[in-house]
Amino acid sequence: MKFNPVLFAKAISDETRQKIMNICCCDSLSVSEIVEKLDVSQPTVSHHLAILREADLVTVREDGKQTFYSLNQENIAICCGQLMIKFAPESITTEKLLNTLKA
């Protein structure tokens, strides 16, 4: 994945998308399950999932006619790490991250 800070920021900037990311964190949910948990319309959930997919922050699994979504935790970590490297390169925390990546 090529890191795009604008797409990442756009994806995480909305409260509804943050809620979707939270409920899909450790679970694989269908659109209807997400709609039910958030109590918002299906088109609203689909719109937000499209933005999260574009930023590669959710994984998609097809099962028959159902589509299941889960948080792409690896890409979340990569994006956060890239932000640290770009905007806080002299931070001790960033230095520790870079040392971990080199190991």
N, C-alpha and C positions, 0 to 999 in steps of 0.2 A: 504494500500500500504506500503510495506517495502521500506524504503528510501535506494537507492543505489547511492552514490555520483558519482561513476564512470559513470554509465549510464546517470545520470542527466547531468554531465559535457560533456559527449560525445554528448548528444542530443542537448545541447544549444551551442556547440562550433562551429557549422557550420553556415555560413552566410545564406545559402539557408534555413536551418531549422529555423533560426531566422525569416526569412521573412515569412515562412509558419505559424509559431506561431503567428506572428503579424497579418496576414490577417485572421486567424481563431480565433482570440482573442474573438471577440464578434459576430461571425457569424458561421453558419454551412455550409460548402462548400463541393461540390463534388470534386473529383480528377480533372475532366475536368475544373471546375471553378478555381481551384488552378493553374492548368497548364496555363490557359488563363491569369490570373492575374500576374503570375511570368514570363511568356514567356519562359518556359523551357519545356523539353520533359516530356511526361507522365511517362516513366520509371524512370526518375530522381526524379520526385515528389513522385512516389510510393516508391522508395528506401528511401527517407528522411522521409516519413510518417511511414514506418516500424520502423525506429529508434525511432521516436517520440512515436509510439505505445508501443515499447518495454520498454521505460522509463515511460510509462503511463502518458505522457504529452498531449495527445489528446484523446478525446472521439470519438467513432465510432458509427454511426447510419446507419443501413441498411434500405433502402426504395426501395423495388423491386430489380432491378439490380444496382441501384445507391448506393454508399457508401458515407456518409457525415461525415466530420471531423470538430471538434471544439476544441479549446484549453481547456484543463482540468485545469481551473484556480485554483481550490482548491489544486490540487497536485503541481502546480507551487508554490503556497504559502507555502505548507508544506515543499517542497524541499528547498526553500530559507530559511525558518525558521530553518530547520535541519542543513543547512550549517552554519548559524549563531551560533547555539548552539555548533556545533562541533569545529568551527575554531575561534570563537570570544566569548568564554563563559564569559569573564569578561567585555564585552562591555556593556555600559549603555543601548544601543538599544536592545541587547539580553536579558538583565534583564527585560526590559519593555515587551518584547515579552513573556517571561516566566510568568510574572505576569498576562498578559492578558490571557494566556492559562490556568492558574490556576483558574481564575475567572469564 
